[in-house]
Amino acid sequence: MNQIIVFTLNGCGHCVELKKSLHELKIIFNEIEITENEGIWNQVVEQTGHNSLPTVYIGISGGDEGPVFVPGRDFNSKDECLEIIKKYV
């Protein structure tokens, strides 16, 4: 099974809305709050060249690699992000 990781920031309205929708759809995900995990977040920013939230990483089953989806680059709305995530669950 693929692993869904959502990078968030406390107080981020877009992050709250995405997490709420994922819960409603019963999509299992892990959350990484960026101020509590700066090292990991810095790696994501370095890899993608973007510092936007919520950023979503899909860990492909059986490995440590997978795509990273960034708002403004890969999706422009919560609904677009949810459609991307649904393709991997």
KOLNUGU-516844 format. One record per residue: residue number from 1; residue in three letters; y, x, z of N, C-alpha, C in turn. Coordinates in Angstrom, 3 decimals. Each point is the difference from the previous one (the first is absolute). Layout:
NODE   k   r      n_y      n_x      n_z     ca_y     ca_x     ca_z      c_y      c_x      c_z
NODE NUM ALA        Y        X        Z        Y        X        Z        Y        X        Z
...
***
This chain:
NODE   k   r      n_y      n_x      n_z     ca_y     ca_x     ca_z      c_y      c_x      c_z
NODE   1 MET   -1.189    0.844    0.000    1.189   -0.844    0.000    1.245    0.884    0.000
NODE   2 ASN    0.976   -0.380   -0.801    1.248    0.739   -0.045    0.804   -0.237    1.275
NODE   3 GLN    0.775    0.996    0.382    0.827   -0.092    1.200    1.452   -0.203   -0.420
NODE   4 ILE    0.634   -1.012    0.564    1.403   -0.294   -0.273    0.821    0.533    1.170
NODE   5 ILE    0.982    0.841   -0.308    0.910    0.518    1.026    1.417   -0.367   -0.405
NODE   6 VAL    0.711   -0.626    0.925    1.375   -0.394   -0.239    0.895    0.844    0.898
NODE   7 PHE    0.905    0.750   -0.617    0.978    0.793    0.740    1.194   -0.902    0.293
NODE   8 THR    0.388   -0.062    1.271    1.048   -0.918    0.434    1.011    0.698    0.899
NODE   9 LEU    1.067   -0.733    0.280    1.016    0.438    0.951    0.312   -1.195    0.882
NODE  10 ASN    0.005    0.204    1.298    0.347   -1.095    0.918    1.370   -0.556   -0.373
NODE  11 GLY    0.085   -1.316   -0.089    1.263   -0.645   -0.346    0.211   -0.205   -1.493
NODE  12 CYS   -0.916    0.465   -0.823    0.102   -0.152   -1.461   -0.473   -1.402   -0.384
NODE  13 GLY    0.908   -0.823   -0.484   -0.328   -1.368   -0.361   -1.039   -0.096   -1.105
NODE  14 HIS    0.087    0.871   -1.008   -0.978   -0.007   -1.093   -1.392    0.357    0.522
NODE  15 CYS   -0.046    0.923    0.945   -1.277    0.398    0.594   -0.616   -1.173    0.763
NODE  16 VAL    0.810   -0.689    0.789   -0.474   -1.141    0.782   -0.555   -1.080   -0.924
NODE  17 GLU    0.708   -0.291   -1.082   -0.445   -1.042   -0.934   -1.308    0.369   -0.681
NODE  18 LEU   -0.142    1.254   -0.409   -1.240    0.422   -0.650   -1.163   -0.090    0.980
NODE  19 LYS    0.180    0.486    1.214   -1.075   -0.049    0.997   -0.389   -1.448    0.306
NODE  20 LYS    0.980   -0.876    0.114   -0.270   -1.413    0.261   -0.854   -0.587   -1.124
NODE  21 SER    0.367    0.281   -1.231   -0.753   -0.529   -1.140   -1.414    0.567   -0.043
NODE  22 LEU   -0.162    1.269    0.302   -1.336    0.599    0.019   -0.871   -0.670    1.058
NODE  23 HIS    0.582   -0.261    1.175   -0.743   -0.700    1.053   -0.392   -1.401   -0.469
NODE  24 GLU    0.935   -0.711   -0.619   -0.272   -1.358   -0.477   -1.123   -0.014   -1.043
NODE  25 LEU   -0.037    1.034   -0.843   -1.032    0.105   -1.031   -1.293    0.605    0.528
NODE  26 LYS   -0.002    0.364    1.285   -1.159    0.616    0.654   -0.420    1.305   -0.691
NODE  27 ILE    1.005    0.744   -0.435   -0.238    1.317   -0.587    0.122    1.024    1.126
NODE  28 ILE   -1.054    0.732    0.227   -0.026    0.997    1.068    0.774    1.236   -0.453
NODE  29 PHE    0.889    0.482    0.871    0.789    1.184   -0.312    0.292    0.757    1.280
NODE  30 ASN    0.356    1.247   -0.163    0.475    0.823    1.108    1.483    0.224   -0.202
NODE  31 GLU    0.715    0.057    1.089    1.441    0.229   -0.049    0.312    1.385    0.559
NODE  32 ILE    0.871    0.701   -0.688    0.504    1.274    0.517    1.511   -0.121    0.099
NODE  33 GLU    0.497   -0.019    1.229    1.428   -0.095    0.255    0.577    1.409   -0.165
NODE  34 ILE    0.989    0.144   -0.873    0.412    1.344   -0.435    0.704    0.822    1.074
NODE  35 THR    0.711   -0.630    0.931    0.663    0.809    1.025   -0.992    0.559    1.002
NODE  36 GLU   -1.176   -0.627    0.086   -1.054    0.482    0.899   -0.961    0.948   -0.711
NODE  37 ASN    0.143    0.119   -1.319   -0.908    0.819   -0.813    0.790    0.743   -1.079
NODE  38 GLU    1.015    0.745    0.442    0.916    0.643   -0.939   -0.690    0.998   -0.929
NODE  39 GLY   -0.990    0.711    0.507   -0.691    0.990   -0.826   -0.693   -0.633   -1.193
NODE  40 ILE   -0.720   -1.089    0.251   -0.692   -0.711   -1.084    1.023   -0.578   -0.972
NODE  41 TRP    1.056   -0.618    0.544    1.020   -0.606   -0.852    0.682    1.059   -0.868
NODE  42 ASN    0.288    1.148    0.563    0.625    1.072   -0.788   -0.892    0.417   -1.165
NODE  43 GLN   -1.319    0.003    0.203   -0.930    0.321   -1.089    0.061   -1.061   -1.097
NODE  44 VAL    0.094   -1.273    0.404    0.089   -1.089   -0.976    1.279    0.136   -0.820
NODE  45 VAL    1.118    0.258    0.672    1.282    0.143   -0.681   -0.044    1.190   -0.958
NODE  46 GLU   -0.595    1.098    0.445   -0.119    1.182   -0.861   -0.850   -0.312   -1.229
NODE  47 GLN   -1.093   -0.724    0.194   -0.912   -0.323   -1.098    0.644   -0.964   -0.996
NODE  48 THR    0.706   -1.006    0.504    0.534   -1.043   -0.880    1.423    0.258   -0.460
NODE  49 GLY    0.755    0.772    0.771    1.405    0.202   -0.299    0.858   -1.191    0.408
NODE  50 HIS   -0.575   -0.920    0.787    0.710   -1.210    0.422   -0.102   -0.183    1.510
NODE  51 ASN    1.067   -0.554    0.568    0.080   -0.260    1.436    0.289   -1.484    0.207
NODE  52 SER   -0.855   -0.851   -0.554    0.208   -1.452    0.044   -1.155   -0.679    0.722
NODE  53 LEU    0.323   -1.112    0.645   -1.006   -0.737    0.762    0.022   -1.475   -0.375
NODE  54 PRO   -1.130   -0.666    0.151   -1.306    0.507    0.392   -0.709    0.677   -1.163
NODE  55 THR   -0.514    1.181    0.250   -0.804    0.728   -0.972   -1.465   -0.271    0.330
NODE  56 VAL   -0.812   -0.147   -1.039   -1.405   -0.352    0.189   -0.888    1.070   -0.622
NODE  57 TYR   -0.965    0.462    0.782   -1.010    0.955   -0.472   -1.339   -0.723   -0.029
NODE  58 ILE   -0.726    0.194   -1.096   -1.334   -0.565   -0.118   -1.006    1.150    0.018
NODE  59 GLY   -0.734    0.122    1.090   -1.052    1.013    0.093   -1.242   -0.523   -0.698
NODE  60 ILE   -0.341    0.628   -1.110   -1.140   -0.459   -0.786   -1.294    0.320    0.740
NODE  61 SER   -0.879   -0.974    0.064   -1.265    0.115    0.716   -0.760    1.247   -0.416
NODE  62 GLY   -0.472    0.734    0.993   -0.794    1.187   -0.271    0.806    1.273   -0.173
NODE  63 GLY    1.304   -0.055    0.209    0.808    1.207   -0.159    1.286   -0.085    0.792
NODE  64 ASP    0.753    1.091   -0.046    1.268    0.059    0.726    1.205   -0.170   -0.917
NODE  65 GLU   -0.241   -0.316   -1.254    1.096   -0.121   -0.948    0.161   -1.433   -0.453
NODE  66 GLY    1.174   -0.302   -0.511    0.273   -1.325   -0.522    1.466   -0.122   -0.358
NODE  67 PRO    0.343   -1.112   -0.625    1.379   -0.192   -0.437    0.943   -0.351    1.144
NODE  68 VAL    1.257    0.356   -0.206    1.070   -0.347    0.927    0.985   -0.875   -0.779
NODE  69 PHE    0.335   -1.146    0.582    0.900   -0.938   -0.655    1.307   -0.085    0.780
NODE  70 VAL    1.110    0.252   -0.707    1.310    0.120    0.617    0.910   -1.129   -0.502
NODE  71 PRO    0.717   -0.660    0.932    0.934   -1.034   -0.442    1.098    0.587   -0.882
NODE  72 GLY    0.379   -0.758   -1.022    1.034    0.463   -0.923   -0.553    0.835   -1.138
NODE  73 ARG   -1.163    0.585    0.208   -0.659    0.772   -1.047   -1.209   -0.754   -0.546
NODE  74 ASP   -0.834   -0.506    0.907   -1.252   -0.643   -0.398    0.014   -1.517    0.174
NODE  75 PHE    0.867   -0.495    0.839    0.140   -1.443    0.193    1.420   -0.297    0.461
NODE  76 ASN    0.446   -1.225   -0.309    1.371   -0.385    0.329    0.089   -1.182    0.953
NODE  77 SER   -1.143   -0.491    0.439    0.008   -1.121    0.945   -1.285    0.030    0.819
NODE  78 LYS    0.015   -0.747    1.081   -1.190   -0.122    0.842   -1.149   -0.553   -0.814
NODE  79 ASP    0.280   -1.006   -0.823   -1.064   -0.630   -0.786   -0.620    0.983   -0.990
NODE  80 GLU    0.814    0.828   -0.637   -0.535    1.027   -0.905   -0.872    0.982    0.772
NODE  81 CYS    0.428    0.386    1.194   -0.781    0.915    0.830   -1.331   -0.629    0.377
NODE  82 LEU    0.018   -1.265    0.382   -1.237   -0.686    0.364   -0.970   -0.061   -1.174
NODE  83 GLU    0.501   -0.218   -1.197   -0.877   -0.040   -1.183   -0.654    1.357   -0.227
NODE  84 ILE    0.738    1.072    0.207   -0.563    1.342   -0.131   -1.113    0.186    1.032
NODE  85 ILE    0.287   -0.335    1.250   -0.970    0.189    1.082   -1.264   -0.815   -0.271
NODE  86 LYS    0.153   -1.225   -0.457   -1.151   -0.876   -0.258   -0.958    0.617   -1.018
NODE  87 LYS    0.499    0.808   -0.909   -0.858    0.631   -1.007   -0.938    1.021    0.626
NODE  88 TYR    0.323    0.465    1.207   -0.780    1.055    0.632   -0.875   -0.486    1.156
NODE  89 VAL    0.119   -1.283    0.376   -0.828   -0.501    1.106   -1.198   -0.762   -0.503
***
